[in-house]
Amino acid sequence: MAIPMVVPKPAPKSGPPKNLRIRQRLFPKGESLVFKNAAGGFVSFPIVMRRLLKHLKPKQLEMLVYLWLRCDRYYLCYPTVDEIASELGLQNTSRVKRSIRDLETACLVQTRTSQGRMYFLVLDPRHAFKKLYDDGEIEKAELEEINELLEKLKHTLIATSKKNSKTA
């Protein structure tokens, strides 16, 4: 009877992870220069957003990032339009309102008003990708690339139930 050959797995490298070693080598004072996530005070921003950047106007991106930074763990925030304008250095609120409408149209946020206050729900960017595809703004090949990234990240893929005009 043959004995199966067992190939030993290499021992895991001890010490810091690869990127930390690179940072320590290239940026020796880097530890004192970066934001410490473990201390809190940060929000998660989906990696897949990088595929959406080319589809957003600069003011839309500015507003989306602002709202994302204001969100709590339920992706809800409720700054006033005046507060948003002030924090973004805008002289009037018309640009704020236009950017908010653009983000709603793009399926990146939803707004509701209750008791005189506007509430923002920042949406999963997959809704925006789906809308872009359904509206014929991105082709099936681009959506497939986005789905490949989502699959690598172990996230739900974007369903392609409708055919858009560019791929039909």
N, C-alpha and C positions, 0 to 999 in steps of 0.2 A: 504494500500500500504506500502510495506516494504521500509525502508530507508536504502540505502547501507551504510555499515560501512566503514568509512574512517580511515585507520591506518596512523597516522602521521609518516612521515619519520624522522629518527633521525637527529638531527641537525649536520651539518658537523663540524668536529673537527676544532677548531681554532688553530692557531699556526703553527709551521713549519711542513713540511711533515715528514712522518715516518723515512725515511732514514736519513734525516738531524738531526732529534732528536737522532737517534742511533749514528751518527757521533759525535754529540756534547757531548753525554754521554761517548762514548768510546775513542774519540780522542779530548779532550777539546781544543787543539791548532790546530785542523785540518783545520780551516778556513785559517790560515796563511801558511799551508803546501800544499794546492792543487792548481791546475791550474784553473784560473777563465775563464770559457767558455764565459761568457757574455762580456768579454773584447775583444773577437776575438782571432785570431791567432791559430785556431784549425781547424781540418778537421773532417768530420763525417766518421766513419768507420762502415760498416754494421754489425749488431749483428750476422747475418747468417754466417759471415766469420769464426766464431768459429767452425763451422761444416766442414770447409775446411782445417783447420790447419793440421790435420793428413794426408792430401793428398799432402802437400807441403814439399819440402826439406828445411832445414834451410836457405840456400842461396836464394832460390826462395822467401821465406817469407820475408827475409831481403830486397830483391830488391822490392817486391811488396809494402811493408810498406814504403820504401823510396820514391817510385814513388807516392804513395797515399799522402804522406806528402808534396810532391812538387806540387800537382795538384791545379788548380784553381777551381772555382765553375762549370766549364764545364768539369771537370775531364781530363784536358789537361795539360801537362807539357812538357818542352823541355830542360832538363839539358843535357850537353854534356856527352859522355861516360867517358872522362877524369875527369870531375867534379864529376860524380857518383863514380868513382873509388877513387878519393881523399876523398870525404865525407864519404865513407864506409871504408876507411883505407886499400884499396887494392893496391898492388904494380903494377899490370898490368891490362889492360883492357879486357883481354881474358875472365876472369871469369864474368865480367860485361856483355859482349856480350852473353856468354852462358846462364846466368840467364835471360836475356831479351828474348832470343829465347825460353827458357823453359816456360816463362810466356805467350808468344804468343801462343805456342803450347797448353798450358793449357787453352786458351781462357780467360786469366785474363787481358791482355793488347793487344793493337794493336799499331803498329808503322808505321809511314810514314816518308819519307824523302822528304824535299822540300828545295831547294836552299842551299843544303849542310848541313842542320840541321835536326836532328832526332826529331820527335814529338811523344809523347806517349799519348794514350788515355787509361785510366784505366777503365776497363769494370765492369759491374755489375757482382758479383760473381755467379749469376744464370747461366750465360753462361758456367762457369767452371763446375758447378754441372751437367748441361745438357751433356757436353762433357764426364765427368767421367761416367755418366750413359750410354750414347750411346756407349762408349768404353768398357763397362763391368767392370769398375773399382769400381763402387758402385752398390749395388743391389737395387731392387725396394723398399724394406722395408726402406732402408736408405734414399732414395729419398723422400719417403712418410713422413718420420720424418722431413726432411728439409722443405717439403711443409707445414707440420703442423706448424712449426716455422714461416714460411713466412706468413701463414694465420693469426696467432696470431698477427704478426706485421703489418697486413693489406697491404701486398705486393702481387703482381702477383705471382701465383704459376708457377712452372716449368712444362711444358707440357712433357708428356711421350709418344711421337709419335712412337718411335722405341722400339723394344724389344731387350734387351741385352742378351748376351750368358749365363749369370749367372741366369737369371730368366726364360729363355725359356724352 
